Amino acid sequence: MKGYLVKTSVFVLVACFIISLGAMSASATDKVKYGGTFTFNHGKEAGIIGFPPLVKGWNNEYACIPLETLMESDPDEPSKIVPRLAVSWELAPDKSHYIMKLRKGVKFHDGTPFNAQAVNWVIEKYKDNNNLAVVNVSSVDVLDDHTAKINLSKWDNTQTYYLAGLYSSSPTAYEKNGEDWANYNPIGTSPFKVTEFKRKVHLKLEKFKDYYEKEYPRLDGIKIVTISDPMTASAALKRGEIDAWMNVTQVTAAEIAQEGNWNVSSGYGPYYLINYN
């Protein structure tokens, strides 16, 4: 596999704005291969990637691998929200609350259960940090282990999207180790769990054997390296030391694409958006 190059543009995952663009060798896309470790370079070093309310900007591109959201965008129809950790959600007729049903049999990477108590906990943390995603959420009632009532102070037509983008992380790990530790140690529910994080060097993840979708993951692991110098990253890509390159400048991506051995992909969407009332 020669690699996958990622330039700089923007695509939206529910409430998270993710900045990226990339390329992979043409031969690598010809056949499906399972197993092994997928290694890619991210042009920007990771910051806080473990404590959901403080994950910002491009750090979402790291955090979204070990952490999962309540819902997600449909890959084929991005404006459509589909289940992930929440299997269903219903807005009350008077729009005063949502009833959210949660997926059963889900574990965090530390072995503790994902449940309505965990949803309540993380929403309270989002509220404590004045995160705009929960500005209209007044409280959460735990109706049972897999049902949460999310009470609203008011509702608008962006609320479902904001709730969809909330990451879930282990309350037990946070309470045991503290926020400073949690900032850099994501304990989520995803197919991949973090085994080592060295800032400015790499983030290593391995297959989570207790993942609830038993047919996944199909990789043994993922390794994200940090090579900020474009010449060094370009050389690593061409030598086959990395399989992909994320957050590449437009100029560098165009130069590599001209060689004809690479598939370059980009997302789209607004970089910044200002709404006036």
Secondary structure, 3 states (H helix, E strand, C coil): CCCEEEECCEEEECCEEEECEEEEEHHHHCCCCCCCEEEEEECCCCCCCCCHHHCCHHHHHHHCCCCEECEEEECCEEEEEEECCEEEEEECCCCCEEEEEECCCCECCCCCECCHHHHHHHHHHHHHCCCHHHCCEEEEEEEECCEEEEEECCCCCCHHHHHHCCEECCHHHHHHHCHHHHHCCCCCCCCEEEEEEECCCEEEEEECCCCCCCCCCCCCEEEEECCCCHHHHHHHHHCCCCCEEEEECHHHHHHHHCCCCEEEEECCCCCCCCCCC
